[in-house]
Amino acid sequence: MRARRVPCRRDQEEGTAMPEQPVPVPVERLAFEMPPVHDDPAEERAHRKERLAGALRLLGRLGYEDGVAGHVSARDPEFGDCYWVNPFGRAFAGLGPEDLLLVDGDGRVVRGGRRVNQLAFAVHAAVHRARPEAVAVVRTQGPYGRALACLGELLAPVSQEACAFYEDHALLDEYLGAEDPARVARALGPYKALILRNRGLLTVGGSVDAAVWWFVAAERAAQVQLIARAAGKPVLIDHHGAVATRERFGGDLAAWASYQPLWQTVADGAGPVASTS
């Protein structure tokens, strides 16, 4: 292999042309996506329904679906105490915006032609009412979140990604065979995620994208935690480092940005996403 010749002082003295250093592209010319803002409620509704249907398909690809269990809901931008949700008994994989149901806070379908799982939806309605700033609620099935819930443990700061949930999630430390909606909402409090003991994960967000990302991120953090514990004794990130990391990566804007590569796999019709199970 021929060695690359590095120009020396003699080259400069003899007038040999030196290559110019590439000029940086101005920052304002670099593409950078931000969450869209809609002034028209109809446009916002269409956007939320599109993202909700895509999120359900993504969760199905990831394996976060178990029979008829699992729901994702999104607040309607115009109608008070009404929420879009997936219909009962339909696989996540085939859902489009036209398949979603609009359900009021009492569990009655006001738009759509299929039934809703009223017991499960009651939890979503209670959380939406308790958290008016939350656009979306995710309560579905992932193996590692459920495994951690069986241990009755919180997510520990064992990785940078887990620090997004540091002191920003809660544990409902009792088994609710039939979920008590009000108790679930109280246990969640102001946090982004809740671990329901022996049941699994629930997450919320200021957008569908953020809420779904928090669910995926919490599921993956639980996976890492369980693997690390099985291999040995995990070394925890200290309080100061965990808080600093959460402040940088734990906001809904960071979650929205982190979700966009996953969204592209749905929007572009890419092949199946690899499951973490």
C-alpha positions as CSV (number, residue, x, y, z in Angstrom):
1,M,0.0,0.0,0.0
2,R,1.4,3.4,-1.0
3,A,1.9,5.8,1.9
4,R,0.1,9.1,1.7
5,R,2.5,12.0,1.2
6,V,2.2,14.8,3.6
7,P,3.1,18.3,2.2
8,C,6.2,19.7,3.9
9,R,7.7,23.2,4.2
10,R,9.6,22.8,0.9
11,D,6.3,22.3,-1.0
12,Q,5.1,25.7,0.4
13,E,8.4,27.4,-0.4
14,E,8.3,26.0,-4.0
15,G,4.7,27.2,-4.4
16,T,3.0,23.8,-4.5
17,A,-0.8,24.3,-4.0
18,M,-2.1,23.1,-0.7
19,P,-5.7,21.8,-0.4
20,E,-8.1,24.2,1.3
21,Q,-9.8,23.1,4.5
22,P,-13.5,22.4,3.9
23,V,-15.7,25.3,5.0
24,P,-18.3,24.3,7.7
25,V,-22.0,24.5,6.5
26,P,-23.8,27.3,8.3
27,V,-25.9,26.0,11.1
28,E,-29.0,27.7,9.8
29,R,-28.8,25.6,6.6
30,L,-28.7,22.3,8.5
31,A,-32.1,20.4,8.6
32,F,-33.5,19.8,12.1
33,E,-37.0,18.7,12.7
34,M,-39.2,20.0,15.5
35,P,-42.6,18.9,16.6
36,P,-45.3,20.3,14.3
37,V,-47.7,23.0,15.5
38,H,-51.3,23.1,14.2
39,D,-53.6,26.0,14.6
40,D,-56.6,24.1,13.1
41,P,-58.0,21.4,15.5
42,A,-59.0,19.3,12.5
43,E,-55.4,19.2,11.3
44,E,-54.1,18.4,14.8
45,R,-56.7,15.6,15.1
46,A,-55.6,14.1,11.8
47,H,-52.0,14.3,12.9
48,R,-52.6,12.7,16.2
49,K,-54.6,9.9,14.7
50,E,-51.9,9.3,12.1
51,R,-49.2,9.1,14.8
52,L,-51.4,7.0,17.0
53,A,-52.1,4.4,14.3
54,G,-48.4,4.3,13.4
55,A,-47.4,3.9,17.0
56,L,-49.7,0.9,17.4
57,R,-48.2,-0.7,14.3
58,L,-44.7,-0.1,15.6
59,L,-45.5,-1.5,19.1
60,G,-46.9,-4.6,17.3
61,R,-43.7,-5.0,15.4
62,L,-41.7,-4.8,18.6
63,G,-43.7,-7.6,20.1
64,Y,-45.4,-5.3,22.7
65,E,-48.8,-6.9,22.2
66,D,-50.4,-9.8,24.0
67,G,-53.8,-11.0,22.7
68,V,-56.4,-8.3,23.3
69,A,-54.3,-6.6,26.0
70,G,-52.7,-3.2,25.3
71,H,-54.0,0.2,24.5
72,V,-52.6,3.6,23.4
73,S,-54.8,6.6,23.7
74,A,-54.6,10.2,22.5
75,R,-56.6,13.2,23.7
76,D,-58.8,14.8,21.1
77,P,-57.6,18.4,20.5
78,E,-61.2,19.8,20.4
79,F,-63.7,17.6,22.2
80,G,-63.4,17.8,26.0
81,D,-62.9,14.5,27.8
82,C,-62.8,12.5,24.5
83,Y,-59.9,10.3,23.4
84,W,-58.8,8.3,20.4
85,V,-57.9,4.7,21.1
86,N,-57.4,1.3,19.3
87,P,-60.5,-0.9,19.0
88,F,-60.9,-4.1,21.1
89,G,-59.8,-7.3,19.5
90,R,-57.9,-5.8,16.5
91,A,-54.2,-6.6,15.9
92,F,-51.9,-3.5,16.2
93,A,-50.2,-4.4,12.9
94,G,-53.1,-3.7,10.6
95,L,-54.5,-0.5,12.2
96,G,-54.8,2.8,10.3
97,P,-56.2,6.2,11.4
98,E,-59.6,5.2,10.0
99,D,-59.8,2.2,12.4
100,L,-59.4,4.3,15.6
101,L,-62.3,4.9,18.0
102,L,-63.3,8.2,19.7
103,V,-64.4,7.3,23.2
104,D,-65.7,9.7,25.9
105,G,-64.5,9.6,29.5
106,D,-67.2,7.2,30.5
107,G,-66.1,4.6,27.9
108,R,-68.8,5.2,25.4
109,V,-67.8,5.1,21.7
110,V,-68.9,8.3,20.0
111,R,-67.1,7.8,16.7
112,G,-66.4,4.4,15.2
113,G,-68.1,1.0,14.7
114,R,-66.3,-1.4,17.0
115,R,-66.2,-2.0,20.8
116,V,-63.6,-0.7,23.2
117,N,-62.3,-2.5,26.2
118,Q,-64.0,-0.4,28.8
119,L,-62.2,-1.7,31.8
120,A,-58.8,-1.0,30.3
121,F,-59.9,2.3,28.8
122,A,-61.1,3.5,32.2
123,V,-57.5,3.6,33.3
124,H,-56.6,5.8,30.3
125,A,-59.5,8.1,31.0
126,A,-58.5,8.5,34.6
127,V,-54.9,9.3,33.7
128,H,-55.9,11.8,31.0
129,R,-58.2,13.6,33.5
130,A,-55.6,13.7,36.2
131,R,-52.9,14.9,33.7
132,P,-54.5,17.5,31.4
133,E,-51.1,18.3,29.9
134,A,-50.6,14.7,28.8
135,V,-51.7,14.1,25.2
136,A,-51.1,10.3,25.1
137,V,-51.1,7.3,27.4
138,V,-49.5,4.0,26.7
139,R,-50.4,0.8,28.6
140,T,-49.3,-2.3,26.7
141,Q,-47.3,-5.5,27.2
142,G,-43.5,-5.8,27.1
143,P,-41.6,-8.8,28.6
144,Y,-38.9,-6.9,30.5
145,G,-41.2,-4.3,31.9
146,R,-43.5,-7.0,33.2
147,A,-40.5,-9.0,34.6
148,L,-39.3,-5.9,36.5
149,A,-42.8,-5.3,37.7
150,C,-42.9,-8.9,39.1
151,L,-39.9,-7.9,41.2
152,G,-41.7,-4.8,42.5
153,E,-38.7,-2.6,41.6
154,L,-38.1,0.8,40.1
155,L,-35.8,1.4,37.1
156,A,-32.3,1.9,38.6
157,P,-29.8,4.4,37.1
158,V,-27.6,1.6,35.7
159,S,-27.3,3.2,32.2
160,Q,-27.4,6.6,30.6
161,E,-30.8,5.8,29.1
162,A,-32.3,4.7,32.4
163,C,-31.4,8.0,33.9
164,A,-34.2,9.6,31.8
165,F,-36.5,8.0,34.4
166,Y,-34.5,8.8,37.5
167,E,-36.8,10.2,40.1
168,D,-39.4,10.6,37.3
169,H,-41.3,7.4,37.6
170,A,-43.2,5.6,40.3
171,L,-44.1,2.1,41.5
172,L,-47.7,1.1,42.4
173,D,-46.6,-1.5,44.9
174,E,-49.7,-3.6,45.1
175,Y,-51.3,-6.0,42.7
176,L,-54.6,-4.8,41.2
177,G,-56.3,-7.8,39.7
178,A,-58.9,-5.4,38.3
179,E,-57.1,-2.1,37.8
180,D,-58.6,0.7,40.0
181,P,-58.4,3.7,37.5
182,A,-58.3,6.4,40.2
183,R,-55.6,4.5,42.2
184,V,-53.5,4.1,39.0
185,A,-53.8,7.8,38.2
186,R,-52.8,8.8,41.8
187,A,-49.8,6.5,41.8
188,L,-48.6,8.0,38.5
189,G,-48.7,11.5,40.0
190,P,-46.7,14.0,38.0
191,Y,-44.3,11.4,36.6
192,K,-43.8,10.2,33.0
193,A,-44.0,6.4,33.8
194,L,-45.5,4.0,36.3
195,I,-44.6,0.4,37.1
196,L,-47.7,-1.5,38.1
197,R,-46.5,-4.4,40.3
198,N,-47.0,-7.8,38.6
199,R,-48.6,-6.0,35.6
200,G,-46.1,-3.9,33.6
201,L,-45.5,-0.3,32.4
202,L,-47.6,2.7,31.8
203,T,-46.2,5.9,30.2
204,V,-47.5,9.4,29.3
205,G,-46.3,12.2,27.1
206,G,-47.1,15.6,25.7
207,S,-47.3,14.0,22.3
208,V,-48.0,10.5,21.0
209,D,-44.4,10.3,19.9
210,A,-43.1,11.1,23.4
211,A,-45.4,8.8,25.2
212,V,-44.5,5.8,23.0
213,W,-40.8,6.6,23.2
214,W,-41.0,6.6,27.0
215,F,-42.6,3.1,26.9
216,V,-40.0,1.7,24.5
217,A,-37.2,3.4,26.5
218,A,-38.5,2.1,29.8
219,E,-38.9,-1.4,28.4
220,R,-35.3,-1.4,27.1
221,A,-34.0,0.1,30.4
222,A,-35.7,-2.7,32.2
223,Q,-34.1,-5.2,29.9
224,V,-30.6,-3.8,30.5
225,Q,-31.2,-3.8,34.3
226,L,-32.3,-7.4,34.4
227,I,-29.4,-8.5,32.2
228,A,-26.9,-6.6,34.3
229,R,-28.3,-8.1,37.5
230,A,-28.1,-11.6,36.0
231,A,-24.4,-11.0,35.1
232,G,-23.3,-9.5,38.4
233,K,-23.7,-6.5,40.6
234,P,-24.5,-3.3,38.5
235,V,-22.7,-0.1,39.3
236,L,-25.2,2.7,39.7
237,I,-24.7,6.1,38.4
238,D,-24.5,8.6,41.3
239,H,-27.3,11.0,42.1
240,H,-25.7,14.1,40.7
241,G,-24.8,12.3,37.4
242,A,-28.3,10.7,37.1
243,V,-30.1,14.1,37.7
244,A,-27.8,15.9,35.2
245,T,-28.5,13.1,32.6
246,R,-32.2,13.3,33.2
247,E,-32.2,17.0,32.7
248,R,-30.5,16.6,29.4
249,F,-32.4,13.6,28.0
250,G,-35.5,13.3,30.1
251,G,-37.8,15.9,28.6
252,D,-40.6,15.3,26.1
253,L,-38.7,17.2,23.3
254,A,-35.8,14.7,23.7
255,A,-38.3,11.9,23.6
256,W,-40.0,13.2,20.5
257,A,-36.6,13.5,18.7
258,S,-35.5,10.0,19.8
259,Y,-38.7,8.5,18.5
260,Q,-38.3,9.9,14.9
261,P,-36.1,7.1,13.6
262,L,-38.6,4.6,14.8
263,W,-41.4,6.6,13.2
264,Q,-39.6,6.6,9.9
265,T,-39.6,2.8,9.8
266,V,-43.4,3.0,10.0
267,A,-44.0,5.9,7.7
268,D,-41.6,4.6,5.1
269,G,-43.0,1.1,5.1
270,A,-39.7,-0.4,6.2
271,G,-39.4,-4.1,7.2
272,P,-40.1,-5.4,10.7
273,V,-38.3,-3.8,13.6
274,A,-36.2,-6.2,15.6
275,S,-37.9,-7.2,18.8
276,T,-36.1,-6.8,22.1
277,S,-37.6,-9.9,23.5
